Amino acid sequence: MKILIVEDDLEISKLLADFLQGNGYEVLCQYDGLHVLDCIQEHQIDLILLDIMLPVIDGIEVCRRIRESAKTPIIMLTAKGETEDKVIGLDLGADDYVTKPFEMKELLARIRTVLRRTEPDNANSKRLTFDKLVIDMDSYELLVDGKRVDAPPKEMELLFHIASSPNRVFTRNQLLDEVWGFDYFGDSRTVDVHIKRLREKLENVSDKWALKTVWGVGYKFELLDGQE
């Protein structure tokens, strides 16, 4: 599998490249954010390690641009400890983050987890259908009342996950763990932001289901009037 490292520190970039090549990955390197999209178009990239603090175009903007046209898994690398950087990256569609300095073995475990989680599952169709709502994860399409509605990958994954278990209540921490793939990220705002955006797209579409808040607990996709 091919990993793109986007890191302006040449020493860190070389260390990462040597380590990942030693673990069986093919590696490409970029040292600023300017040519990342060109690299993705020219090569079949399986995962991107994306530093936030980059020259020319920072990692946040690079992530935003990638998500406009590609679903390639992204792990953000940041030297900052501020929660805000992590929230922004995750809201834009990053799959995970690692704060510098980090252990190489931890990074490798994160890479393997993200690749496993985003690997296409050809054996099972990932499509849910409700009244006036179709959530198709094979094509990443959201159809609302027969019309295609734009939704970023993480919104799609969150909605599919909740709707796959109708009437089950999910806590914010469960959703962070099960959708974003980690259970130690303490700030739940990223879940709330994604739910708010989904509600704007789904509100008042049908009287047979609803995306509901369970106050003090979390969220659920509720089937109404005995629908199953």
C-alpha positions as CSV (number, residue, x, y, z in Angstrom):
1,M,0.0,0.0,0.0
2,K,1.2,3.5,-0.8
3,I,1.4,6.3,1.9
4,L,1.9,9.9,1.1
5,I,3.9,11.8,3.8
6,V,3.3,15.6,3.7
7,E,5.8,17.0,6.2
8,D,8.1,20.0,5.8
9,D,10.7,18.8,8.4
10,L,13.1,16.8,6.2
11,E,14.5,14.9,9.1
12,I,11.1,13.8,10.4
13,S,10.0,13.0,6.8
14,K,13.0,10.8,6.2
15,L,12.5,9.0,9.6
16,L,8.9,8.3,8.8
17,A,9.6,7.2,5.3
18,D,12.4,4.8,6.4
19,F,10.2,3.4,9.2
20,L,7.1,2.8,6.9
21,Q,9.2,1.3,4.1
22,G,10.7,-1.0,6.7
23,N,7.1,-2.1,7.5
24,G,6.2,-2.9,4.0
25,Y,4.7,0.3,2.7
26,E,5.5,2.2,-0.4
27,V,6.2,5.9,0.4
28,L,6.0,9.2,-1.4
29,C,7.0,12.5,0.2
30,Q,5.8,16.1,-0.2
31,Y,7.4,19.0,1.7
32,D,4.7,21.7,1.4
33,G,0.9,21.7,0.7
34,L,1.1,23.1,-2.8
35,H,1.4,20.0,-4.9
36,V,-0.4,17.5,-2.7
37,L,-3.5,17.3,-4.9
38,D,-1.4,16.8,-8.0
39,C,0.3,13.9,-6.3
40,I,-3.0,12.3,-5.3
41,Q,-4.2,12.6,-9.0
42,E,-0.9,11.1,-10.3
43,H,-0.6,8.2,-7.9
44,Q,-3.0,5.7,-6.2
45,I,-2.5,6.9,-2.6
46,D,-4.0,4.7,0.1
47,L,-3.4,7.0,3.1
48,I,-2.0,10.5,3.7
49,L,0.1,11.6,6.8
50,L,-0.6,15.3,6.8
51,D,1.2,17.8,8.9
52,I,-0.8,20.8,10.0
53,M,2.1,23.3,10.0
54,L,3.1,23.4,6.4
55,P,4.6,26.2,4.2
56,V,2.7,27.7,1.3
57,I,-0.6,26.1,2.2
58,D,-1.2,24.8,5.7
59,G,-2.5,21.3,6.4
60,I,-6.0,22.4,7.4
61,E,-6.5,24.0,4.0
62,V,-4.9,21.0,2.3
63,C,-7.3,18.7,4.1
64,R,-10.2,20.9,3.0
65,R,-9.2,20.7,-0.6
66,I,-8.6,17.0,-0.6
67,R,-12.1,16.3,0.8
68,E,-13.6,18.3,-2.0
69,S,-12.7,15.6,-4.5
70,A,-11.3,12.6,-2.7
71,K,-12.0,10.2,0.2
72,T,-8.4,9.1,0.7
73,P,-7.8,8.4,4.4
74,I,-6.0,11.2,6.3
75,I,-4.1,11.2,9.6
76,M,-3.2,14.7,10.7
77,L,0.2,15.3,12.3
78,T,0.4,18.3,14.6
79,A,3.0,19.6,17.1
80,K,0.2,21.6,18.8
81,G,-1.7,20.4,21.8
82,E,-4.8,22.6,21.3
83,T,-8.1,20.9,21.0
84,E,-9.2,23.3,18.3
85,D,-6.8,22.1,15.7
86,K,-7.9,18.5,16.2
87,V,-11.6,19.5,16.1
88,I,-11.1,21.5,12.8
89,G,-9.2,18.6,11.2
90,L,-11.8,16.0,12.2
91,D,-14.7,18.3,11.1
92,L,-13.0,18.6,7.7
93,G,-13.0,14.9,7.3
94,A,-9.6,13.7,8.7
95,D,-9.8,10.1,9.9
96,D,-7.5,10.5,12.9
97,Y,-4.7,12.7,14.4
98,V,-1.4,12.1,16.1
99,T,0.3,14.8,18.3
100,K,4.1,15.2,18.0
101,P,6.2,13.8,19.5
102,F,4.8,10.4,18.9
103,E,6.1,6.8,19.1
104,M,6.5,5.2,15.7
105,K,4.8,2.0,16.9
106,E,1.7,4.1,17.9
107,L,1.7,5.7,14.5
108,L,1.9,2.4,12.8
109,A,-1.0,1.1,14.8
110,R,-3.1,4.1,13.9
111,I,-2.3,3.7,10.2
112,R,-3.3,0.0,10.3
113,T,-6.5,0.9,12.1
114,V,-7.5,3.6,9.7
115,L,-6.7,1.5,6.7
116,R,-8.8,-1.4,8.1
117,R,-11.7,0.9,8.9
118,T,-11.7,2.5,5.4
119,E,-11.0,-0.6,3.4
120,P,-13.8,-1.3,0.9
121,D,-16.1,-4.1,1.9
122,N,-17.1,-5.7,-1.4
123,A,-18.9,-8.6,0.3
124,N,-21.6,-6.6,1.8
125,S,-23.6,-3.8,0.2
126,K,-23.7,-0.8,2.5
127,R,-27.1,0.8,1.6
128,L,-29.9,1.7,4.0
129,T,-33.4,2.7,2.8
130,F,-36.1,4.5,4.8
131,D,-39.1,6.6,3.8
132,K,-37.7,9.4,1.5
133,L,-34.1,8.6,2.6
134,V,-31.4,6.5,1.0
135,I,-27.9,6.2,2.6
136,D,-25.6,4.5,0.1
137,M,-22.1,4.0,1.4
138,D,-21.0,2.1,-1.7
139,S,-21.3,5.3,-3.7
140,Y,-21.2,7.7,-0.8
141,E,-24.6,9.1,-1.9
142,L,-27.3,10.6,0.3
143,L,-30.7,10.8,-1.3
144,V,-33.3,12.8,0.5
145,D,-36.8,12.8,-1.0
146,G,-35.4,11.6,-4.2
147,K,-32.7,14.3,-4.5
148,R,-29.0,13.9,-4.1
149,V,-27.8,15.9,-1.1
150,D,-24.1,16.8,-0.7
151,A,-22.6,15.3,2.5
152,P,-18.9,15.0,3.5
153,P,-17.6,11.5,4.1
154,K,-17.7,11.7,7.9
155,E,-21.3,12.9,7.9
156,M,-22.3,10.0,5.7
157,E,-20.4,7.5,8.0
158,L,-22.0,9.0,11.1
159,L,-25.5,8.9,9.7
160,F,-25.0,5.3,8.4
161,H,-23.7,4.2,11.7
162,I,-26.6,5.6,13.7
163,A,-29.3,4.5,11.2
164,S,-27.8,1.0,11.0
165,S,-29.2,0.5,14.6
166,P,-32.6,2.2,14.6
167,N,-33.8,3.4,18.1
168,R,-30.4,2.6,19.7
169,V,-29.1,5.6,21.7
170,F,-25.4,6.3,21.1
171,T,-23.3,8.5,23.5
172,R,-21.0,11.0,22.0
173,N,-18.0,9.1,23.2
174,Q,-19.3,5.9,21.6
175,L,-19.7,7.7,18.3
176,L,-16.2,9.2,18.5
177,D,-14.9,5.7,19.1
178,E,-17.0,3.8,16.6
179,V,-17.1,6.3,13.7
180,W,-13.8,8.2,14.2
181,G,-12.0,5.2,15.6
182,F,-10.6,6.3,19.0
183,D,-12.0,6.5,22.5
184,Y,-9.8,9.0,24.3
185,F,-10.6,12.3,22.5
186,G,-12.3,14.2,25.2
187,D,-14.1,16.9,23.2
188,S,-17.5,15.9,21.8
189,R,-18.1,19.1,19.8
190,T,-17.1,17.4,16.6
191,V,-20.1,15.0,17.0
192,D,-22.5,17.8,17.8
193,V,-21.3,19.8,14.7
194,H,-21.9,16.8,12.4
195,I,-25.3,16.0,13.9
196,K,-26.3,19.7,13.5
197,R,-25.3,19.7,9.8
198,L,-27.2,16.4,9.2
199,R,-30.3,17.7,10.9
200,E,-30.3,20.7,8.5
201,K,-30.4,18.3,5.6
202,L,-32.9,15.9,7.0
203,E,-35.4,17.9,9.1
204,N,-39.1,17.5,8.3
205,V,-38.4,15.2,5.4
206,S,-40.5,12.3,6.8
207,D,-42.8,11.6,9.6
208,K,-41.6,8.0,9.8
209,W,-38.2,8.6,11.2
210,A,-36.1,11.3,12.9
211,L,-32.6,12.0,14.0
212,K,-33.1,12.8,17.7
213,T,-31.2,14.1,20.7
214,V,-31.6,12.1,23.9
215,W,-30.8,14.8,26.4
216,G,-27.9,14.1,28.7
217,V,-27.0,11.0,26.8
218,G,-26.5,11.3,23.0
219,Y,-28.3,10.7,19.8
220,K,-30.4,8.1,18.0
221,F,-32.1,7.5,14.6
222,E,-35.7,6.9,15.8
223,L,-38.2,5.0,13.7
224,L,-41.7,6.4,14.4
225,D,-45.2,4.9,14.3
226,G,-43.8,1.3,14.7
227,Q,-41.7,1.5,11.5
228,E,-39.0,-1.2,11.2
